[in-house]
Amino acid sequence: MIIAACVSIALLLLIALDTRLRVVTYEIVSDKVSAPLCLAVLTDLHSCDYGQDQQELLEAVAAEEPHGVLLVGDIVDDVLPEENAWTAVSALAERWPCFYVTGNHEWWSGEAERICAQMEDLGVTVLRGDSVTLQLNGQAVTLYGIDDPDSGKSEEQLLQVGSSIKENNFTILLAHRPEEIETYLQWPFDLILSGHAHGGQWRIPGLLNGLYAPHQGLLPAYAGGRYTFGETVFLVSRGLARETTRVPRIFNPPEVVVARIVPGSP
């Protein structure tokens, strides 16, 4: 019995501390599209290592065959060397349209402006209080983005993008901080994407969605997952951070979020 108990505990620990990358897919039904759209959402990479040339991460994205990739902040870390982040971003931008907003760690690095410029040099569209309308799989989609609040500009930028919203298109807001959701909901976006919370770091599936998240504290309301507010869907990614986390992730593997937007009933 003692041996069996020890084996059980060891297996539980292996599962709890598993940091293998997973893909989490959410389906969003909308009458604003007539053909399916697939968007890969990456947040909180924090310059972490995903194998030789970041192949583990890149292969996970490629397997979903997305129409675009959305980079929702903290892609570059303020402590770890940046090489892993740029390896991933460069490869992603070569294959798919990519869109980026800053997170707090880019601002903490003191290099946010240079990072934004480097993203643009790689062909990534940087959204800083502005929007871009594009055709993805034949569908008109308008993407809006704001800098992290540590920029000191996010409130002004949100007012800019909210007042210019194109309600006939499917609209998506990229904003790193989930705790600001009530502010984002002033405007009728169809989909809002955030990260930052790291899944609440420690989870108990089915019982506890997250123990602690920055700027939300204990038992965060928006640790990770799908939340619905009327006609608006809010997705919070648990992010890609692994070796940068101060405490281990428990029952909380890093994730690529896939948003599949599908037509409503005819």
URMOLIN-V45177 format. One line per field, one symbol per residue. ss: DSSP state (H for helix, E for strand, - for the rest). psi: psi as a letter, one per 30 degrees, with the letter a starting at -180 (. if undefined). burial: I if it has 24 or more other ideal C-beta (glycine too) atoms within 12 Angstrom, else O. Layout:
ss=???
psi=???
burial=???
This chain:
ss=-HHHHHHHHHHHHHHH-----EEEEEEEEE------EEEEEE---------HHHHHHHHHHHH----EEEEE----------HHHHHHHHHHHHH-EEEEE--HHHHH---HHHHHHHHHH---EE---EEEEEEE--EEEEEEE---HHH--HHHHHHHHHH------EEEEEEEEHHHHHHH------EEEEE--HHH-E-E---E---EE---EE------EEEEE--EEEEE-------------E----EEEEEEEEE---
psi=eeeeeeeeeeeeeeeegjgkklkkkkkkkkffkflkkkkkjklhehglkhlkgheeeeeeeeffhlflkkjhlheklfelkfeeeeeeeeeeffelkkkkllleeeeffggeeeeeeeeeffgkkkjigalkkljjhgkjkkkkkllkfffgfeeeeeeeeefgkjfflkkkkjkejffgeeeeffkikekkklbefgggekljkfejfkekkkgfakhkfiekakkkjcfkkjkjkflgkdffkelkkkhillkkkkjjjlkak.
burial=OOOOOOOOOOOOOOOOOOIOIIIIIIOIOIOIIOOIIIIIIIIIIIIIIIOOOIOIIIOIIOOIOIIIIIIIIIIIIIOIOIOIIIIIIIIIIOOIIIIIIIIIIIIOIOOIOOIIOIIOOIOIIIIIIIIIOIOIIOIIIIIIIIIIIIIOIIOOIIOOIIOOIIOOIIIIIIIIIIIIIOIIOOIIIIIIIIIIIIIIIIIOOOOOIIIIIIIIOOOIOIIIIIIOOOOIIIIIIIIIIIOIIOOOIIIIIIIIIIIIIOOOOO
